Amino acid sequence: MKKNVRVLLTVLVIIIAAVGGYFVYRGQDTSTTETVENEPSEETKSTTNTQISGET
């Protein structure tokens, strides 16, 4: 009986660690993607500034 409980607890700990790791990974991936999508690149910034000042 004790062996069954120990195996069950081990399996639960592994499942909880896997689910937690998945959410941590997805959270980092999402925040990185949002940052990249919202910030214009250096080329876009310099092109915009050149067009506004009239210089080519």
DSSP file (Angstrom, degrees, kcal/mol; ACC not computed):
  #  RESIDUE AA STRUCTURE BP1 BP2  ACC     N-H-->O    O-->H-N    N-H-->O    O-->H-N    TCO  KAPPA ALPHA  PHI   PSI    X-CA   Y-CA   Z-CA
    1    1 A M     >        0   0    0      0, 0.0     4,-1.9     0, 0.0     5,-0.2   0.000 360.0 360.0 360.0 -43.5    0.0    0.0    0.0
    2    2 A K  H  >  +     0   0    0      1,-0.2     4,-2.3     2,-0.2     5,-0.2   0.860 360.0  54.8 -64.1 -34.8    2.8    2.4    0.9
    3    3 A K  H  > S+     0   0    0      1,-0.2     4,-2.4     2,-0.2    -1,-0.2   0.901 106.4  50.9 -66.1 -39.5    4.5    1.7   -2.4
    4    4 A N  H  > S+     0   0    0      2,-0.2     4,-2.4     1,-0.2    -2,-0.2   0.901 111.0  48.2 -64.0 -40.6    1.3    2.6   -4.3
    5    5 A V  H  X S+     0   0    0     -4,-1.9     4,-2.6     2,-0.2    -2,-0.2   0.907 111.4  50.4 -66.3 -41.9    1.0    5.9   -2.5
    6    6 A R  H  X S+     0   0    0     -4,-2.3     4,-2.2     2,-0.2    -2,-0.2   0.910 112.1  46.9 -63.4 -43.1    4.7    6.7   -3.1
    7    7 A V  H  X S+     0   0    0     -4,-2.4     4,-2.4     2,-0.2    -2,-0.2   0.914 112.3  50.3 -65.2 -43.0    4.3    6.0   -6.9
    8    8 A L  H  X S+     0   0    0     -4,-2.4     4,-2.3     1,-0.2    -2,-0.2   0.915 111.5  47.8 -62.0 -44.2    1.1    8.0   -7.1
    9    9 A L  H  X S+     0   0    0     -4,-2.6     4,-2.3     2,-0.2    -1,-0.2   0.888 111.2  51.3 -64.5 -39.4    2.8   11.0   -5.3
   10   10 A T  H  X S+     0   0    0     -4,-2.2     4,-2.1     2,-0.2    -2,-0.2   0.922 110.8  47.9 -63.0 -44.7    5.8   10.8   -7.6
   11   11 A V  H  X S+     0   0    0     -4,-2.4     4,-2.4     1,-0.2    -2,-0.2   0.906 111.7  50.5 -63.5 -42.2    3.6   10.8  -10.7
   12   12 A L  H  X S+     0   0    0     -4,-2.3     4,-2.6     2,-0.2    -2,-0.2   0.900 109.4  50.3 -62.9 -41.4    1.6   13.7   -9.4
   13   13 A V  H  X S+     0   0    0     -4,-2.3     4,-2.4     2,-0.2    -1,-0.2   0.904 111.4  48.8 -64.2 -41.0    4.8   15.7   -8.7
   14   14 A I  H  X S+     0   0    0     -4,-2.1     4,-2.3     2,-0.2    -2,-0.2   0.913 112.6  47.8 -65.1 -42.4    6.1   15.0  -12.2
   15   15 A I  H  X S+     0   0    0     -4,-2.4     4,-2.6     2,-0.2     5,-0.2   0.925 112.7  48.3 -64.9 -44.5    2.7   16.1  -13.8
   16   16 A I  H  X S+     0   0    0     -4,-2.6     4,-2.6     1,-0.2     5,-0.2   0.908 112.4  49.1 -63.1 -42.1    2.6   19.3  -11.7
   17   17 A A  H  X S+     0   0    0     -4,-2.4     4,-2.5    -5,-0.2    -1,-0.2   0.900 112.0  49.0 -64.3 -40.0    6.2   20.1  -12.7
   18   18 A A  H  X S+     0   0    0     -4,-2.3     4,-2.1     2,-0.2    -2,-0.2   0.925 113.3  45.6 -66.6 -44.5    5.5   19.5  -16.3
   19   19 A V  H  X S+     0   0    0     -4,-2.6     4,-2.1     2,-0.2    -2,-0.2   0.918 114.5  48.6 -65.4 -43.2    2.3   21.6  -16.4
   20   20 A G  H  X S+     0   0    0     -4,-2.6     4,-2.2    -5,-0.2    -2,-0.2   0.913 111.6  49.3 -62.6 -43.3    4.1   24.4  -14.4
   21   21 A G  H  X S+     0   0    0     -4,-2.5     4,-2.5    -5,-0.2    -1,-0.2   0.880 108.9  53.5 -63.1 -38.2    7.1   24.3  -16.8
   22   22 A Y  H  X S+     0   0    0     -4,-2.1     4,-2.7     2,-0.2    -2,-0.2   0.926 110.6  45.8 -62.3 -45.4    4.7   24.5  -19.8
   23   23 A F  H  X S+     0   0    0     -4,-2.1     4,-2.2     2,-0.2    -2,-0.2   0.871 112.5  50.5 -68.7 -36.1    3.0   27.6  -18.5
   24   24 A V  H  X S+     0   0    0     -4,-2.2     4,-2.0     2,-0.2    -1,-0.2   0.926 112.5  47.4 -65.4 -43.6    6.3   29.2  -17.6
   25   25 A Y  H  X S+     0   0    0     -4,-2.5     4,-2.3     1,-0.2    -2,-0.2   0.928 113.7  46.9 -63.1 -45.5    7.6   28.5  -21.1
   26   26 A R  H  X S+     0   0    0     -4,-2.7     4,-2.3     1,-0.2    -1,-0.2   0.857 110.0  54.4 -66.4 -34.6    4.5   29.8  -22.8
   27   27 A G  H  X S+     0   0    0     -4,-2.2     4,-2.0     2,-0.2    -1,-0.2   0.904 110.8  44.6 -65.8 -41.8    4.5   32.9  -20.6
   28   28 A Q  H  X S+     0   0    0     -4,-2.0     4,-2.0     2,-0.2    -2,-0.2   0.901 113.4  50.8 -68.2 -40.9    8.1   33.8  -21.6
   29   29 A D  H  X S+     0   0    0     -4,-2.3     4,-2.0     1,-0.2    -2,-0.2   0.905 111.4  47.8 -64.0 -42.3    7.3   33.0  -25.3
   30   30 A T  H  X S+     0   0    0     -4,-2.3     4,-2.4     2,-0.2    -1,-0.2   0.920 111.4  48.7 -67.1 -45.1    4.2   35.2  -25.3
   31   31 A S  H  X S+     0   0    0     -4,-2.0     4,-1.8     1,-0.2    -1,-0.2   0.873 111.8  50.2 -65.7 -36.3    5.9   38.2  -23.6
   32   32 A T  H  X S+     0   0    0     -4,-2.0     4,-2.1     2,-0.2    -1,-0.2   0.914 111.4  48.3 -66.4 -42.6    8.9   38.1  -26.0
   33   33 A T  H  X S+     0   0    0     -4,-2.0     4,-2.3     1,-0.2    -2,-0.2   0.908 110.5  50.7 -65.3 -42.6    6.6   37.9  -29.0
   34   34 A E  H  X S+     0   0    0     -4,-2.4     4,-1.9     1,-0.2    -1,-0.2   0.897 110.2  50.3 -63.3 -40.1    4.5   40.9  -27.8
   35   35 A T  H  X S+     0   0    0     -4,-1.8     4,-1.4     1,-0.2    -1,-0.2   0.924 112.2  46.6 -63.8 -45.0    7.6   43.0  -27.2
   36   36 A V  H  < S+     0   0    0     -4,-2.1    -2,-0.2     1,-0.2    -1,-0.2   0.891 113.3  48.8 -66.1 -39.6    9.0   42.3  -30.7
   37   37 A E  H  < S+     0   0    0     -4,-2.3    -1,-0.2     1,-0.2    -2,-0.2   0.838 112.6  47.2 -70.5 -32.8    5.7   43.0  -32.4
   38   38 A N  H  < S+     0   0    0     -4,-1.9    -1,-0.2    -5,-0.2    -2,-0.2   0.725  99.5  73.5 -84.6 -22.1    5.0   46.3  -30.6
   39   39 A E  S  < S-     0   0    0     -4,-1.4     2,-0.1    -5,-0.2    -1,-0.0  -0.821  79.4-132.1 -98.0 125.4    8.5   47.9  -31.1
   40   40 A P        -     0   0    0      0, 0.0    -2,-0.1     0, 0.0    -3,-0.0  -0.398  29.9-107.1 -69.7 152.2    9.4   49.1  -34.6
   41   41 A S     >  -     0   0    0      1,-0.1     4,-2.0    -2,-0.1     5,-0.1  -0.238  27.5-106.3 -74.5 167.5   12.8   48.1  -35.9
   42   42 A E  H  > S+     0   0    0      1,-0.2     4,-2.5     2,-0.2     5,-0.2   0.864 120.4  55.9 -62.8 -37.0   15.7   50.5  -36.2
   43   43 A E  H  > S+     0   0    0      1,-0.2     4,-2.4     2,-0.2    -1,-0.2   0.915 107.3  48.7 -62.8 -42.6   15.3   50.6  -40.0
   44   44 A T  H  > S+     0   0    0      2,-0.2     4,-2.3     1,-0.2    -1,-0.2   0.907 111.5  50.0 -64.2 -42.0   11.7   51.7  -39.6
   45   45 A K  H  X S+     0   0    0     -4,-2.0     4,-2.2     2,-0.2    -2,-0.2   0.936 113.3  44.4 -63.0 -47.4   12.6   54.4  -37.1
   46   46 A S  H  X S+     0   0    0     -4,-2.5     4,-2.1     1,-0.2    -2,-0.2   0.884 113.3  51.1 -68.4 -37.0   15.4   55.8  -39.3
   47   47 A T  H  X S+     0   0    0     -4,-2.4     4,-2.1    -5,-0.2    -1,-0.2   0.915 110.9  48.7 -64.1 -42.9   13.2   55.7  -42.5
   48   48 A T  H  X S+     0   0    0     -4,-2.3     4,-1.8     1,-0.2    -2,-0.2   0.916 111.7  48.8 -63.9 -44.2   10.4   57.5  -40.7
   49   49 A N  H  X S+     0   0    0     -4,-2.2     4,-1.9     1,-0.2     6,-0.2   0.881 111.1  50.5 -64.7 -38.4   12.7   60.2  -39.4
   50   50 A T  H  X>S+     0   0    0     -4,-2.1     4,-1.2     1,-0.2     5,-0.8   0.899 109.9  50.0 -66.6 -41.1   14.3   60.7  -42.8
   51   51 A Q  H  <5S+     0   0    0     -4,-2.1    -1,-0.2     1,-0.2    -2,-0.2   0.866 110.3  50.1 -67.6 -35.7   11.0   61.1  -44.5
   52   52 A I  H  <5S+     0   0    0     -4,-1.8    -1,-0.2     1,-0.2    -2,-0.2   0.908 113.0  44.8 -70.3 -41.6    9.8   63.7  -42.0
   53   53 A S  H  <5S-     0   0    0     -4,-1.9    -1,-0.2    -5,-0.2    -2,-0.2   0.648 107.9-123.8 -80.2 -13.5   12.9   65.9  -42.3
   54   54 A G  T  <5 +     0   0    0     -4,-1.2     2,-0.2     1,-0.3    -3,-0.2   0.435  66.9 130.9  87.7  -0.5   12.9   65.7  -46.1
   55   55 A E      <       0   0    0     -5,-0.8    -1,-0.3    -6,-0.2    -2,-0.1  -0.581 360.0 360.0 -85.5 149.2   16.4   64.3  -46.3
   56   56 A T              0   0    0     -2,-0.2    -1,-0.1    -3,-0.1    -5,-0.1   0.370 360.0 360.0-119.4 360.0   17.2   61.3  -48.4
